[in-house]
Structures are given as C-alpha cells and as structure tokens.
C-alpha cells in the first residue's frame, strides 16, 4: 500500500475541496466544502453527545436520496449550519441538485452539513460563519492538493489543549482501490500519549510518511506538564471518507462507522458528551469492489473450474462474499482517518491562546 499522489482526499478522482476562513480582527473560524462527482453515493454515522447537523437523515439507508451534492463542514457550532444554505444556493445557481421538476432549475441541492464548536476560541463569540462562508468555500473548490492545518473548518479548532485543524490522507490499496479521508480535528480528547508526548496514531503512517516526527524530549514534556494551557469545554471532530469503488448507502453507513475507529486510534478519550463527532462517507463508483484474498485460499482457488478450498472453522460462508471483499476498504477508511488526524496536528499553526503541537513540542518535529 502507498499514499496517493497528493496524499489527501482529492486522490479519489472527481472529488474537489474548497475552503474559506477569516482570521484576525476578532475572527478565527471557517468552512470546508467537499464536492463529489455526480452520482456519488453517500452515508454517515454520528457519535458523541453533542452533534450539530442538517440534512444528515437523507443519507440513512432507508431513505430516498442516494447522492449528496456536497458535504459541508464548518465552525460556529449550530450557528454554522447556515453555511449549508450558502452551498445550496451556489449549487442551485448551477442547476445542481436532486431533480424535482421538468425545468433545469427545478432542483433541491442535497448538502449534509456538520459543525464543530469554536465559538470564542481565539475569536469573538459573535463572529461565526454564515451562508457567505459556504458560498466562498464552494466557489473555491478544486482538485488541487488540499490545504491543511489552520484553514477552513479547522481555523478555530482545538485538540484538547492544543491547536486543531484540517488534515487529510489517502491510500492506494494493492487492488488499485483508493481510500481517502479529510478531517476537521476539534477533539475534547488528547491526540498524544501524556506519558511520552508522542502522537497516538503516529505508527499508522505509510512508509516514511511520519519519519520526521518522533516523541518529544523530556524537557519539552516537562514544560507541557508545568505550563498547561486552558482547556476549551466544547468540541467535535468531523470527517469525510471517500473511495472510488461502488457501494450502497448501507455499506457506506458501515464504512462511516469503521472510520470512527480511526478517530479512536488517534484521540483518547473519544465520542464524549461534549463531542458531536460525525463521519460522512462517499463512494464515487468508478471501480467494482475487488475480491478479497482470504488467508486460507490457494492460488487454485481463483480458478473458476476449481473447487473452493477447505475452510477453517468459523469462516463466513459462502467462502467468498461481498462483506469479506469490503473488509480491506473499511479497514483503510479507519487508518486514513487516523493518519489524517496526525496530519491535522502537524500542519496546525498556533492561533490565539492555542499552541500547535509543533510549537508545544518543538523537539518532536524536524524539517523534511
């Protein structure tokens, strides 16, 4: 396995990302919009005790609409849900949305939206994203490399005692399937081991992805313990995972649930009452789900004329099945979310009273 060309969510062909933020003069907040290609199927999974969402029920497996036109992530807590109005208007101006009538403009854009709490965290409480943030973020969407760190929905985000931000990662599986994630890190739990200062998910890196990062020095760790930062009280980590294989809404709901495991690998504790953690999942459907190779298979098992090999006790029957085929994709979704959280922590820059991981533990990060 290897990262994609950008090592971010735009490695899934057709996906575009746009971001808009305001910093300074009492502002520290922003919005991130993911625009999937037409026909993309969507799912979602909500955890934690304080979610802020809109239109997320459209992604439930039993409901009618299958294809979201955009996914919107924003700061501003519940006020930030207004950014979805801006994205809807931008899409409607382009006749993009769920068609409800004979004319080209007879559309209702489907824009599932989720927000994180950054009110007063470095900016004035009353300065929060509105519909104009959604318009600007959508208009800025491109397939270029995703800007990470203190941008978009991650502008005012925090990771317990540290600065949070936007992070993204991707992987190309041996089958050729691409799985990727984008995360707005704003956790109440810690992203590093308090005993060592090492980022929890650092070991999930591919190849030399995190070779420039190590556990901080004892001096840096002592300084962290002696001078604790103020702890923001409300949080929420948001993620979008995407793949280029074809999946149903039910399968994407399962993939979103698996992606939450990636949060759990990188944040401790996770999904608390003060979190409103949400994962959106997208499948562009450009590739079929590749057949998984099982540990008990032999080379002859792929021959259509050969009898299936003997199975160990407890193996799923039939000896090959779609649930088994999806396991590598779901596992990759969890890992890419964990890696994206590490990238968010490393790319974040200090803002307001929130110090970034790199500024708090300068000995842990070396220049590439």
C-alpha positions as CSV (number, residue, x, y, z in Angstrom):
1,X,0.0,0.0,0.0
2,X,1.1,3.6,-0.7
3,X,-0.3,7.1,-0.3
4,X,-1.9,8.6,-3.4
5,X,-0.3,11.3,-5.4
6,X,-1.5,14.1,-3.1
7,X,-1.9,12.0,0.0
8,X,-5.3,13.7,0.5
9,X,-9.0,13.2,-0.3
10,X,-8.6,14.6,-3.9
11,X,-6.7,11.4,-4.8
12,X,-10.2,9.9,-5.2
13,X,-10.9,11.0,-8.8
14,X,-13.5,13.7,-9.2
15,X,-13.6,14.9,-5.6
16,X,-12.9,18.7,-5.1
17,X,-12.3,20.6,-1.9
18,X,-12.9,24.3,-1.2
19,X,-12.2,26.2,2.0
20,X,-12.8,29.7,3.3
21,X,-11.8,31.2,6.6
22,X,-11.4,34.5,8.4
23,X,-8.6,35.2,10.8
24,X,-7.8,38.4,12.8
25,X,-9.9,41.4,14.0
26,X,-11.9,39.1,16.3
27,X,-12.3,36.3,13.7
28,X,-10.9,32.7,13.9
29,X,-13.3,30.4,12.1
30,X,-14.0,28.9,8.7
31,X,-15.8,26.4,6.4
32,X,-14.7,23.4,4.3
33,X,-16.8,22.0,1.5
34,X,-16.3,18.7,-0.3
35,X,-17.8,18.4,-3.8
36,X,-18.2,14.8,-5.1
37,X,-18.7,14.0,-8.7
38,X,-22.3,13.4,-9.9
39,X,-23.7,10.1,-9.0
40,X,-21.6,9.6,-5.9
41,X,-23.4,7.7,-3.2
42,X,-23.3,8.9,0.4
43,X,-23.6,7.6,4.0
44,X,-23.0,8.9,7.5
45,X,-22.5,7.9,11.1
46,X,-23.0,10.2,14.1
47,X,-21.3,9.7,17.5
48,X,-20.8,11.7,20.7
49,X,-23.2,13.6,22.8
50,X,-23.4,17.0,21.1
51,X,-23.8,16.7,17.3
52,X,-24.8,19.7,15.2
53,X,-26.0,18.6,11.7
54,X,-28.5,19.2,9.0
55,X,-29.8,17.0,6.1
56,X,-28.0,14.1,7.5
57,X,-31.1,11.9,7.6
58,X,-31.1,12.0,3.8
59,X,-28.1,9.6,4.0
60,X,-29.8,7.0,6.0
61,X,-30.0,3.7,4.1
62,X,-33.8,3.5,4.2
63,X,-34.4,7.0,2.7
64,X,-34.9,8.0,-0.9
65,X,-32.0,10.3,-1.8
66,X,-28.7,8.5,-2.5
67,X,-26.4,11.2,-3.8
68,X,-25.3,14.2,-1.8
69,X,-24.3,17.2,-4.0
70,X,-21.8,18.5,-1.4
71,X,-20.7,17.8,2.2
72,X,-20.2,21.0,4.3
73,X,-18.1,21.1,7.5
74,X,-18.0,24.3,9.5
75,X,-17.1,26.1,12.6
76,X,-19.6,28.2,14.5
77,X,-21.5,25.4,16.4
78,X,-25.2,25.4,15.4
79,X,-24.9,28.9,14.0
80,X,-22.5,27.5,11.4
81,X,-25.2,25.3,9.9
82,X,-26.2,28.4,7.9
83,X,-23.1,27.7,5.7
84,X,-25.1,24.9,4.2
85,X,-27.6,27.5,2.9
86,X,-24.8,29.2,1.0
87,X,-23.6,25.9,-0.5
88,X,-27.2,25.1,-1.5
89,X,-27.6,28.5,-3.2
90,X,-24.3,28.1,-5.1
91,X,-25.3,24.7,-6.4
92,X,-28.8,25.8,-7.3
93,X,-27.3,28.7,-9.4
94,X,-25.7,25.9,-11.4
95,X,-28.8,23.7,-11.6
96,X,-27.1,21.0,-9.5
97,X,-29.3,19.0,-7.1
98,X,-32.0,16.5,-6.7
99,X,-34.3,17.0,-9.6
100,X,-38.0,17.7,-8.6
101,X,-39.5,19.1,-11.8
102,X,-39.1,19.3,-15.6
103,X,-37.1,22.6,-15.8
104,X,-33.3,22.6,-15.3
105,X,-33.6,24.8,-12.3
106,X,-36.2,22.5,-10.6
107,X,-33.6,21.1,-8.2
108,X,-33.1,20.8,-4.5
109,X,-29.4,20.6,-3.7
110,X,-28.6,17.9,-1.0
111,X,-25.9,19.3,1.3
112,X,-25.5,17.3,4.5
113,X,-23.7,19.7,6.9
114,X,-22.0,19.2,10.3
115,X,-20.5,21.8,12.6
116,X,-17.8,22.0,15.3
117,X,-17.6,24.2,18.4
118,X,-15.1,27.1,18.0
119,X,-17.2,30.0,19.4
120,X,-14.9,32.3,21.3
121,X,-11.9,30.1,20.9
122,X,-9.5,32.8,19.7
123,X,-12.1,35.0,18.1
124,X,-15.2,36.9,19.3
125,X,-18.1,34.7,20.2
126,X,-20.4,36.7,17.8
127,X,-18.1,36.2,14.8
128,X,-19.2,32.9,13.3
129,X,-19.7,31.5,9.8
130,X,-22.8,32.4,7.8
131,X,-24.1,31.5,4.3
132,X,-21.4,33.6,2.7
133,X,-18.8,31.2,4.0
134,X,-20.5,28.3,2.3
135,X,-20.6,30.2,-1.0
136,X,-17.0,31.2,-0.9
137,X,-15.8,27.7,0.1
138,X,-17.8,26.0,-2.6
139,X,-16.6,28.5,-5.2
140,X,-13.0,27.8,-4.2
141,X,-13.4,24.0,-4.7
142,X,-10.7,22.3,-6.8
143,X,-8.9,19.0,-7.2
144,X,-5.6,20.6,-6.3
145,X,-3.7,19.4,-3.2
146,X,-5.8,20.2,-0.1
147,X,-4.5,23.0,2.2
148,X,-4.2,21.6,5.7
149,X,-3.8,23.0,9.2
150,X,-5.4,26.3,10.4
151,X,-7.7,26.6,7.4
152,X,-11.3,26.1,6.6
153,X,-13.4,24.4,9.3
154,X,-10.2,23.8,11.2
155,X,-9.3,27.5,11.6
156,X,-10.6,27.9,15.1
157,X,-10.4,24.2,16.0
158,X,-8.6,22.8,19.0
159,X,-7.4,19.4,20.0
160,X,-7.9,19.4,23.8
161,X,-5.0,21.5,25.0
162,X,-3.5,22.1,21.5
163,X,-4.5,23.8,18.2
164,X,-6.5,21.6,15.9
165,X,-7.1,22.0,12.2
166,X,-7.7,20.3,8.8
167,X,-5.9,17.1,7.9
168,X,-6.1,14.7,5.0
169,X,-4.6,11.4,3.9
170,X,-5.1,8.7,1.3
171,X,-4.0,5.2,0.4
172,X,-4.0,3.2,-2.8
173,X,-4.6,-0.5,-1.9
174,X,-2.8,-3.3,-3.7
175,X,-6.1,-3.9,-5.6
176,X,-5.8,-0.4,-7.1
177,X,-8.7,1.0,-5.0
178,X,-8.2,4.4,-3.4
179,X,-9.5,5.3,0.0
180,X,-9.0,8.8,1.5
181,X,-10.1,11.0,4.4
182,X,-10.4,14.6,5.3
183,X,-10.7,15.5,9.0
184,X,-11.5,18.7,10.9
185,X,-9.8,18.0,14.2
186,X,-11.5,19.6,17.2
187,X,-11.3,17.0,19.9
188,X,-12.0,17.0,23.6
189,X,-9.7,14.0,23.9
190,X,-5.9,14.2,23.7
191,X,-4.1,13.4,20.4
192,X,-0.9,12.4,22.2
193,X,0.2,10.0,24.9
194,X,0.6,12.1,28.0
195,X,3.4,9.9,29.3
196,X,5.6,10.4,26.2
197,X,4.1,13.3,24.2
198,X,4.1,11.0,21.1
199,X,1.0,11.3,18.8
200,X,-1.3,8.4,19.3
201,X,-1.6,7.4,15.6
202,X,2.0,8.1,14.6
203,X,2.6,4.4,14.0
204,X,-0.2,4.3,11.4
205,X,2.0,6.2,8.8
206,X,2.8,4.6,5.5
207,X,6.5,4.2,4.6
208,X,8.3,7.4,5.7
209,X,5.2,9.5,5.9
210,X,5.9,10.5,9.5
211,X,9.6,9.8,9.6
212,X,10.2,13.5,10.5
213,X,8.2,13.1,13.7
214,X,9.3,11.4,17.0
215,X,8.5,11.6,20.7
216,X,9.4,15.0,22.2
217,X,12.3,15.5,24.5
218,X,11.9,15.2,28.3
219,X,12.4,18.9,28.6
220,X,9.5,19.6,26.2
221,X,7.3,17.2,28.0
222,X,8.1,18.7,31.4
223,X,7.4,22.1,30.1
224,X,4.0,20.9,28.9
225,X,3.2,19.5,32.3
226,X,4.4,22.6,34.2
227,X,2.5,25.1,32.0
228,X,-0.8,23.6,31.0
229,X,-3.0,25.5,28.6
230,X,-6.6,26.4,29.3
231,X,-8.9,23.6,28.2
232,X,-11.8,24.5,25.8
233,X,-15.0,23.0,27.0
234,X,-16.9,22.0,23.8
235,X,-15.6,20.2,20.8
236,X,-16.5,17.8,17.8
237,X,-14.2,16.1,15.2
238,X,-15.6,15.9,11.7
239,X,-14.5,13.6,8.9
240,X,-15.3,12.7,5.3
241,X,-14.0,9.4,4.0
242,X,-14.2,8.6,0.3
243,X,-13.4,5.7,-2.1
244,X,-13.6,5.1,-5.8
245,X,-15.4,1.7,-5.5
246,X,-19.2,1.2,-5.9
247,X,-21.1,0.8,-2.7
248,X,-24.6,1.1,-1.4
249,X,-25.8,3.5,1.2
250,X,-26.0,0.7,3.8
251,X,-22.4,-0.3,3.0
252,X,-21.3,3.4,3.2
253,X,-23.0,3.7,6.6
254,X,-20.9,0.7,7.8
255,X,-17.8,2.3,6.3
256,X,-18.5,5.6,8.2
257,X,-18.8,3.6,11.4
258,X,-15.5,1.9,10.8
259,X,-13.9,5.3,10.1
260,X,-14.9,6.3,13.7
261,X,-12.5,3.6,14.8
262,X,-9.8,5.7,13.2
263,X,-10.7,8.6,15.4
264,X,-10.4,6.2,18.4
265,X,-6.9,5.3,17.3
266,X,-5.8,8.9,17.2
267,X,-7.9,10.6,20.0
268,X,-8.3,9.5,23.6
269,X,-10.9,9.6,25.0
270,X,-13.3,9.8,22.1
271,X,-17.0,10.4,21.5
272,X,-17.7,12.1,24.8
273,X,-20.8,14.1,25.8
274,X,-19.1,17.3,24.8
275,X,-18.2,15.9,21.3
276,X,-20.5,15.8,18.3
277,X,-18.3,13.6,16.2
278,X,-19.6,12.9,12.6
279,X,-18.2,10.9,9.7
280,X,-19.6,11.2,6.2
281,X,-18.7,8.5,3.6
282,X,-18.7,8.8,-0.2
283,X,-18.3,6.2,-3.0
284,X,-17.8,7.5,-6.5
285,X,-18.4,4.1,-8.0
286,X,-15.7,4.2,-10.6
287,X,-14.4,0.7,-9.7
288,X,-16.1,-2.6,-8.6
289,X,-15.3,-3.9,-5.2
290,X,-12.2,-6.0,-5.6
291,X,-12.4,-9.6,-4.5
292,X,-10.6,-10.1,-1.2
293,X,-7.9,-12.8,-0.9
294,X,-8.5,-14.9,2.2
295,X,-5.8,-16.3,4.4
296,X,-6.9,-19.9,3.7
297,X,-7.1,-19.6,0.0
298,X,-4.6,-21.1,-2.5
299,X,-3.7,-19.9,-6.0
300,X,-6.0,-22.6,-7.5
301,X,-8.9,-21.1,-5.6
302,X,-9.1,-18.3,-8.1
303,X,-9.7,-20.7,-11.0
304,X,-13.4,-20.8,-11.9
305,X,-13.2,-24.5,-12.6
306,X,-11.6,-25.4,-9.3
307,X,-13.5,-26.4,-6.2
308,X,-13.4,-23.9,-3.3
309,X,-10.7,-24.8,-0.8
310,X,-11.4,-26.2,2.6
311,X,-12.3,-23.5,5.1
312,X,-11.3,-23.2,8.8
313,X,-14.0,-23.5,11.4
314,X,-15.9,-20.3,11.8
315,X,-15.3,-18.9,8.3
316,X,-18.0,-17.0,6.7
317,X,-20.0,-19.0,4.1
318,X,-20.1,-18.8,1.2
319,X,-16.3,-19.0,1.0
320,X,-16.2,-15.6,-0.7
321,X,-18.8,-12.9,-0.2
322,X,-19.2,-9.2,-0.6
323,X,-18.9,-8.5,3.2
324,X,-15.4,-10.1,3.1
325,X,-14.5,-8.2,-0.1
326,X,-15.3,-4.9,1.7
327,X,-13.1,-5.6,4.7
328,X,-9.9,-4.0,3.2
329,X,-11.8,-0.9,2.1
330,X,-13.4,-0.5,5.6
331,X,-10.0,-1.1,7.3
332,X,-8.4,1.5,5.1
333,X,-11.1,4.0,6.0
334,X,-10.2,3.7,9.7
335,X,-6.5,4.0,9.0
336,X,-6.8,7.0,6.7
337,X,-8.9,8.9,9.3
338,X,-6.2,8.2,11.9
339,X,-3.4,9.4,9.6
340,X,-5.4,12.5,8.6
341,X,-5.7,13.4,12.3
342,X,-1.9,13.2,12.6
343,X,-1.5,15.5,9.6
344,X,-4.0,17.9,11.1
345,X,-2.0,18.1,14.3
346,X,1.3,18.5,12.4
347,X,0.0,21.1,9.9
348,X,-1.8,23.3,12.5
349,X,-0.3,26.6,13.4
350,X,-0.7,28.4,16.7
351,X,-3.6,30.8,17.0
352,X,-5.0,32.8,19.8
353,X,-4.0,31.1,23.1
354,X,-3.9,27.7,21.4
355,X,-0.4,26.4,20.7
356,X,0.2,23.9,17.9
357,X,1.7,20.5,18.6
358,X,4.9,21.7,16.8
359,X,5.2,24.8,18.9
360,X,4.4,22.9,22.2
361,X,6.8,20.1,21.4
362,X,9.4,21.6,19.0
363,X,11.8,18.7,19.6
364,X,9.2,16.3,18.2
365,X,9.1,17.6,14.6
366,X,12.1,18.1,12.3
367,X,12.0,19.8,8.9
368,X,11.6,17.5,5.9
